[in-house]
């Protein structure tokens, strides 16, 4: 079960990573500096990784039995 969870989780992380080029283009169009875009992108990726792991664990513990 854990292997299937991690398989889906890493696919979601990969999908989040792929959208980076589009997010960069959007932020640069709005006038953000490259350093600000890097900070925003890293923060978004890190929060997805952290909260995705926590949410998955909580769902396993408290989810439907």
Secondary structure, 3 states (H helix, E strand, C coil): CHHHHHHHHHHHHHHHHHCHHHHHHHHHHCCCCHHHHHHHHHHHHHHHHHHHHHHHHHHHHHCCC
